[in-house]
Amino acid sequence: MLMATINTADYKDILLRRLFGKGGTYLVNNNGTVLIDSFDNIKEPNANLYEYIKNKYTSTTEEEKEKINEMAKAIKNKQTGTFDVKLGADTYFIHYEKVNINNWYVVTTASDDVIANELTSLIISSIGLCFSINLLLTLIAVYIDISNQKQNRKLYKVAYIDPITSLGNEAYFKENGTIYLQNQSDKNKYIVTVDINKFKALNNLYGYGFCNEILKSLGQKLANHLPEDNITCRISNDIFATIFSYKSDIHKLLDTLFKALSNLQIGDINIHLNLAIGAYKIKLKDRDINKLLDKSYMARAQIKGLYHNNYYLFDEKLEKELMQEQKIENCMEEALSNHEFTVIYQPKTFTSNEKLAGAEALIRWYKDGEVIPPSKFIPLFEKNKFIIKLDLYIFEQVCKDLMKWREKYQYMPTISINVSKEHFAKENFIDEYVEICRRYHIEPSSIDLEITESATIDQNIDILKVLHNIKEKGFMISIDDFGTGYSSLSMLQSMPIDVIKIDKVFVDKADLQSNNNIINYIMFIAKHLGVKTIVEGVETREQMEFVKAIGCHIIQGYYYSKPITKEEFEEYFKKNK
């Protein structure tokens, strides 16, 4: 037999905790017999709660007694409920609820003022809790906001501020410059760009840290010498741009700028800068900040590298050139589709035996019966990136010609093809060239890719990585226009190149009776690096003999042949291969 006992006194503490205050809490069975009175107000043993409540809490009305009787029936039927009764001026609420032991019920009585006080206390506590929560949430929100502001300032600095000069960068200039243009009431707005000529040479001479101080000083001086409403930014390596309003003589201001910016004091060192300044007076209809920059660039290009001009203000001559550029841009895509661009070839000749050494592929644009010279469209195509499409078009045409010559003559001359540095922004650009070679079954070793020396000193290009990628694919590599840039010898020594092409300017300026020419020293460098040399622009017998005498491997120039058509080149190599 299993037996359990329940000590009802243990429930007293629980019932006391359940009590609201004035009133009572009782544990009864389903017949209403009081098992526990929380305050010991009922002295009689086995007292009946229903009768006790009738006598203590109700008036003599039958309505109140009937409510007590209904509670008794509900408890008998294991139900739960709440009702109110009167005791003088007070109203009491009675609640009965079953517990999970035997058939016991908890019956609680409490006056309305006690409940109101408890609710008031609860509301006050809730309000205090809500206030505390709101305060905490407010503090959290303030903390998050401050953190976001700090983060936003960091992001803003990265996105819009040049770390060297603390001026705005290109993005800042274009965004705020566009807003500045919206003020149509001002008819005297200008945009000016300032470029440091041969800044790469300064870097090599003084080092990057010192040259950063030059940039910082130049930017501060530029901003300080302009009207207060100027927007002055460093928009690329050594190029500054500013936009401002000025009602007086702009020529005097530009002269002042040139003088102030050309001579800087960096620590104890006086630095003289050779500057190129281009300016454009903004018209009311101008809204595109990129086009305005282009116009100031065009003006600056007029005096780039010249020492006798300080600045250039955009004029009608440049306006006509700009219109011509726009005309070219409007038809360039169609011209490519219609095969208006034609590849021609200029032969190269070995100095040792005067046999064909190959040829350089050049481009001509034939439109409406006229020839548009490359100088009119190549710089524009480099600027608007159309050169990428044109380079690939030329490369494919050369591969087609090589395949045809191999099939027809069992001969493939080595062809050099120019590759613009605009390709180098795409790391795997050379894969497109490899795919074209594969399509026409041409070995990359049959093609010499020419890269201008200026591309090798562009700070935005990892030239060594580019050249190694090209070399890994099997192509030959030539450095074109060598000597016109400022390649460091240490970098040149690291480049996986096959050929140095010496610009014709060194032949034109050479004293053909002397060994003390720059071209002699370039030949010495090439020999030291173990690479072949090609001299461009050889036009006379004297120049040819001079180039031979200094040990050049290959000659390219009018002395042997001008650029000729594909059909003419076929006849040429049949005679000279």
MOTA-V716255 format. One record per run of one state. SS is the DSSP state (@ for helix, = for strand, . for the rest). FROM is the first residue (numbers start at 1). LEN is the number of residues. If there is no record, write none. Layout:
SS;FROM;LEN  SS;FROM;LEN
This chain:
.;1;7  @;8;11  .;19;4  =;23;6  .;29;4  =;33;5  .;38;10  =;48;1  @;49;9  .;58;4  @;62;15  .;77;4  =;81;7  .;88;2  =;90;9  .;99;6  =;105;7  @;112;49  =;161;1  .;162;6  =;168;1  .;169;1  @;170;11  .;181;8  =;189;8  .;197;2  @;199;8  .;207;1  @;208;17  .;225;6  =;231;6  .;237;2  =;239;7  .;246;4  @;250;13  =;263;4  .;267;2  =;269;4  .;273;2  =;275;7  .;282;7  @;289;13  .;302;9  =;311;3  .;314;2  @;316;22  .;338;3  =;341;10  .;351;5  =;356;12  .;368;2  =;370;3  .;373;1  @;374;11  .;385;2  @;387;23  .;410;5  =;415;4  .;419;2  @;421;5  .;426;4  @;430;10  .;440;4  @;444;3  =;447;6  @;453;4  .;457;6  @;463;10  .;473;3  =;476;7  .;483;6  @;489;6  .;495;4  =;499;4  .;503;1  @;504;5  .;509;9  @;518;12  .;530;2  =;532;5  .;537;4  @;541;9  .;550;4  =;554;3  .;557;7  =;564;1  .;565;1  @;566;11  .;577;1
